[in-house]
Amino acid sequence: MKPEELELLKRYFPDTAVTTVGEMFTQRRFKLHFKRPRTSKLGDFRPPRTKNGICSITLNLDLNPYQMLITYVHEVAHYDVYQQHGSRVVKPHGTEWQNQFATLLKPLMTENVFPQDVLDALQKHLQHIKASSTADQNLQRVLHQYDKNANTANTLESLPAGSRFATKNGLVFQKGEKQRTRFKCYCESNGRWYFVSALAEVQPL
């Protein structure tokens, strides 16, 4: 990669992982974009739209460096599975993807790249890989400690039962009962019920 491209990566990834991130990019053929925060996902992989087009990977630009690296590897694993299997029916987060995600991530799992608490959580995560790192609440609790607003952010699980709160998209809710890893919440803005992640960042009202 060009020096200016590596400098760009240093804005988003741990310094000690930038070389590996760059190598993953140069060894493959995809577009990489950093997007405004999206509440529904941290990143995504998209196959080419045309026969001669190329794949693309997008990442939310507000992720902390460790979450960014994990999400990047997650999406690169999707790219690799797509290259190996094409349009054949393969589960998005099936065995093929899980194996490739673990293969790509393991060389990065050192104390030079991740803090020890993140490493410990990642080790457990790899034993039972979920479709998204956000589905692993133990891993997310550890990663959230490294967010820029970690000391001021409120998560849904920290609010008392029945509390009113607003989400980033401006909808107003009432906190309901917990259902496994999510809370069933009533949306005052549209009269619907939603299952909201316990770790969702919210604004108490």
Secondary structure, 3 states (H helix, E strand, C coil): CCHHHHHHHHCCCCHHHHHHHHHHHHCCCEEEEEECCCCCCCEEEECCCCCCCCEEEEEECCCCHHHHHHHHHHHHHHHHHHHHHCCCCCCCCCHHHHHHHHHHHHHHCCCCCCCHHHHHHHHHHHHCCCCCHHHCHHHHHHHHCCCCCCCCCEEHHHCCCCCEEECCCCCEEECCCEECCEEEEEECCCCCEEEEECCCEEEEC
